Amino acid sequence: MFTSDLGAQTSVPPLRTKMAALQHKLVADVILAPGQRSYRTEIAKIIAAKPDALVSVMDPQSAATFFSEYLQLAGHLPITAP
């Protein structure tokens, strides 16, 4: 999940390249509009993809809204350890 602002979007191509090089599969590619009151539609898409981990770049306000709603809808955050 990356917000649509330029700062976050510059991280997307290198991430895709690195994930492919490591042979990791991206199960959902979600762009978030910053500062929204809700991200439930986007979260539903992510949950349906059943990710092992979440990768994101977003501003603090968007992140607070997103992760609060994600916990409400999914009941957990997917976290993996190296």
C-alpha positions as CSV (number, residue, x, y, z in Angstrom):
1,M,0.0,0.0,0.0
2,F,1.4,3.3,-1.1
3,T,-0.3,6.7,-1.0
4,S,-0.7,8.4,-4.4
5,D,1.7,11.3,-3.6
6,L,4.9,11.6,-5.5
7,G,7.1,10.7,-2.5
8,A,5.5,7.4,-1.9
9,Q,5.1,6.5,-5.6
10,T,8.8,6.8,-6.3
11,S,9.3,3.8,-4.0
12,V,7.0,1.5,-6.0
13,P,9.1,0.7,-9.1
14,P,12.2,-0.2,-7.0
15,L,10.1,-2.3,-4.7
16,R,8.5,-4.3,-7.6
17,T,12.0,-4.9,-9.0
18,K,13.5,-6.1,-5.7
19,M,10.5,-8.3,-4.9
20,A,10.8,-10.0,-8.4
21,A,14.6,-10.4,-7.9
22,L,13.9,-12.1,-4.6
23,Q,11.2,-14.2,-6.2
24,H,8.5,-12.9,-3.8
25,K,5.0,-12.5,-5.1
26,L,3.1,-9.3,-4.6
27,V,-0.5,-10.4,-4.0
28,A,-2.1,-6.9,-4.0
29,D,-1.0,-3.6,-5.4
30,V,-3.0,-0.8,-3.7
31,I,-2.7,2.9,-4.1
32,L,-4.3,5.0,-1.4
33,A,-5.5,8.6,-1.7
34,P,-3.9,10.4,1.3
35,G,-6.0,11.8,4.1
36,Q,-9.2,9.8,3.5
37,R,-11.7,9.2,6.3
38,S,-11.8,5.5,5.4
39,Y,-9.9,2.9,3.5
40,R,-12.3,0.0,3.9
41,T,-12.7,-0.8,0.2
42,E,-8.9,-1.0,-0.2
43,I,-8.5,-3.0,3.0
44,A,-11.1,-5.5,1.8
45,K,-9.0,-6.0,-1.4
46,I,-5.9,-6.6,0.6
47,I,-7.5,-9.0,3.1
48,A,-9.0,-11.0,0.2
49,A,-5.4,-11.4,-1.3
50,K,-4.3,-13.0,2.0
51,P,-0.9,-11.4,2.3
52,D,1.9,-12.7,4.5
53,A,3.2,-9.2,5.1
54,L,2.3,-5.6,4.4
55,V,4.6,-3.1,2.7
56,S,3.7,0.5,2.8
57,V,4.8,4.1,2.4
58,M,2.2,6.6,3.7
59,D,1.9,9.7,5.7
60,P,1.1,9.4,9.5
61,Q,-2.5,10.5,9.2
62,S,-3.3,8.0,6.4
63,A,-1.4,5.2,8.2
64,A,-3.3,5.8,11.5
65,T,-6.6,5.5,9.7
66,F,-5.5,2.6,7.5
67,F,-4.0,0.4,10.2
68,S,-6.8,1.1,12.7
69,E,-9.4,0.0,10.2
70,Y,-7.2,-2.9,9.1
71,L,-7.1,-4.2,12.6
72,Q,-10.9,-3.8,13.0
73,L,-11.6,-5.7,9.7
74,A,-8.9,-8.4,9.8
75,G,-8.3,-8.7,13.5
76,H,-4.6,-8.9,13.1
77,L,-1.7,-7.4,11.1
78,P,0.3,-9.9,9.0
79,I,3.9,-9.7,10.3
80,T,6.8,-11.9,9.2
81,A,10.2,-12.2,10.8
82,P,13.4,-12.6,8.7
